[in-house]
Amino acid sequence: EWRPYKPPPAPVRRRGGHPGSASPNPKSSSSAAADAGASRPARREGGVKISDAGDAHIARQRAAQEELTDEMLELAGGIKANSLAMEASLRESRRELDVAEGALDRNLGGVKKERSRQKAIYETNRRGGCWTWIVLALVGVVFTWVVAYMRFTHDRTKFRV
């Protein structure tokens, strides 16, 4: 019986950082030093200035993207496991079908052999069929004569009461 495979929950994987880091997207050391004392926009790599709110928004988006990526990996693993289970089930069904097909072929061969044997017996008995009916009619006629003889020729010498 085929049942969908449910993989065990996978540990959350983070890219780019290690489990001890405080932020999913740590800033470079130069921008971290510049932002340590001031709330002014920071310069990021590439020369684009981003505020703290923008940086927090990017961090949230990256975290959401990481969660979605992890979920997609989990779903892909589940799909792969289900396809492997379905493949095994189909392989087992094919084996059972091959066994049933072999038994059916053997049965068909036996039926054909028995049919030819029965046909030969029928042909043999068909030739004697006319004689069988003649003998049965003769037995019937003899039986009728015996009944008629007994009926009309009973013993009249016995005394009636």
N, C-alpha and C positions, 0 to 999 in steps of 0.2 A: 504494500500500500504506500503510495507516495504522499509524503508530508513535506511542507516547505521547511527549509533549513533556517533556523534562527541562530546566527553566530553569537558567541558570548560578547558582552559589551567590551569594546576596545578602549584602551587608555587614550586619553586626549593627547594628541601630538601637537607640539608647537614648532613652527619653523622660525628660524632666525634667532631665537633666544633660548636660554636655558631655563629650567623650571624655577630657578631662584630669582630671576630678574623681576623687577617690580612692574615693568610696563612691557606690553607685547612689542612695542617699537621703541627701543631706547634711542635717545638722541646721541649724536656724536659728541665726543668729549669737548670739542671747541664750542659747539652751540650750547651745550649744557653749562659750560663755564660762563658764557655770555648771558644766559637766562637766569643764572642763579640769583642775582640780586635785583633784576629789573623785570617789569611786566610789559615791556615794549615788545613789538614783533621781533621774532628771531629770524635770522638768516639761515636758510636751509641750503643744502647742496643744490647747486644749479642757480643760485642767486635769487630765489623766490622768497619773499618775506611772508611768514605765516604767523598768525596770532596764536596765543595759548588755546583759545577756544577752537580755532581751526585745527591745531595740532591734536587736541583731544578728540575732535570729530574724526580726524584721520585714524587715530588710534582705535576708536570704536568701530570704524568701518573695517579696519584690518582685522580686528578681533572677530567681527561678524563673518568676514570672509574666511578666516581660519576655521571657525565653527562650521560654516557651510562646506568647506573643503573636507573637514574631518567626517561630516555627515555623508558627503558624497562618496568618500572612500569606504565608509561602513556599508552604504547601500550597494556599491559596486561589489564588495566582498560577499554580501548576501545574495546578489544576483548570480555571481559566479558559483557560490555554493549550491544555490537552487538549480542552476543549469547542470552542475555535476551530478546532483542527486537525480535529476530528470534523465540524464544520460544513462546512469546506472539502472534506473527503472526501465528505460526503453531496452537496454541490453538484456535485462532479465526477461522482459516480455518477449523479446526476439528469440531467446533460448527456449522458452516455453512454447512459442509458436512453432519453432523447428521440431520440437518433440511431438507436438500434436500433429504436425504435417506428416512426419514419418509414420506415426501410428495410423493416420488416415490412409496413407499410401499402402501400408501393409493390409489394412482392412479392405481397401478397394481391390487389391490383388486377390485376396481370399474370396471376396464376393464374386469376382469374375470367374475364378476357378470353380466355385460351387455352382454358378449358373450354367457353365458349360457341362458339368457333370449331370445336373438336373435335366438339361436339354437332351443329353444322350439317353438318360433313363426314360424320359417321355417318349422319345422316338422309338425306343425298344418296345415299350408297352403299347404304343399306338398301333403297332402292327398286329398285336394280339387282341386288340380291343373288340374286333368283330366276333372273334371266337368266344370272348368272355360273354357278350350279349346272347349269343346262341346258347351257350351252356346255361346261363341264367334262365332263359325262356324254357329250355328243356326241363330244368329243375321245377319251374313253376307248373308246367304241364303235368309232370309226374306227380307232384304234390296234389294237384286238382283231381287227377284220376284216383289217387289213393283215397282221398276224402270221399269222392263219389262212390267208389267201390265199397267202402266201409258203410256208407249211408244206405245203400240199396241192397247189400248182401249180408245183412246182419244175421246172426244165428237165430233161426226160428224154432229151434228145438227146445229152447228153454221154456219152462213153465211160467206163465204170467200170473201174478198175484192180483 
